[in-house]
Amino acid sequence: MTAKVLLFDVFGTVVDWRTSVAAHCADALPGDVDSYAFADRWRSLYQPSMEDVRSGAREFVRLDVLHLESLRTVLDEFGVRLPAEAVAELNSAWHRLTPWPDSVSGLERLKSQFVIAPLSNGNISLLLDMAKNAGLPWDAILGAEPVRAYKPSPEAYLRTADLLGVPPEHCMMVAAHNSDLDAARACGFQTAFIARPTEHGPSQSTDLTAESDWTHSVSSIVELASALGC
């Protein structure tokens, strides 16, 4: 069955969050703080911060709120004190992430034949700012906020498909994370794995290759465009 809609994980798949966040940390933090270690620790709280929402122990809140709570934790751990306005500014680093070199050109090619949109845990303002900053040519800005669910909860995938008025089998999830694709496939989505072996830096040990028989497994969004005839 031919996909009509391509839905993209964003952090790590479309944008290089680690290099981008570390650069913002280097600008905002004292010089003796390892900006990559700080960025890695901040990101390590990403999944745990969403778990209370996924489990129902907490009402849905935007990722910006979770990022800010995690940032305050990491600042305390690193013994850094910043004015409130500086903390808020650093938290907005996630709105200004740099795309991987193949992302924009690959998305533009795919957009010529498919509806393309993010299916991310980011909130709308975050994803909109990121798109404007990075030149990401989405047809729609979606994400966790309109469906009020965080991946890999099934609701995140199924409600997104419903918002777009297409059945799950006409959707393809595109991600650099095997677990994301596994959850999407369980909801009836087609799948495409994009290898991003340096998302977590030179010592990355997970998601180096496709770990299942995904619909497509490629090394870039440009390669996916070629595989789909764009």
PyMOL commands that set and color helices and strands:
alter all, ss='L'
color gray80, all
select helices_A, chain A and resi 17-28+35-44+46-55+63-77+84-95+103-111+124-134+144-147+154-163+168-170+178-186+221-227
alter helices_A, ss='H'
color red, helices_A
select strands_A, chain A and resi 5-8+115-118+171-175+190-194+216-218
alter strands_A, ss='S'
color yellow, strands_A
deselect
rebuild
show_as cartoon
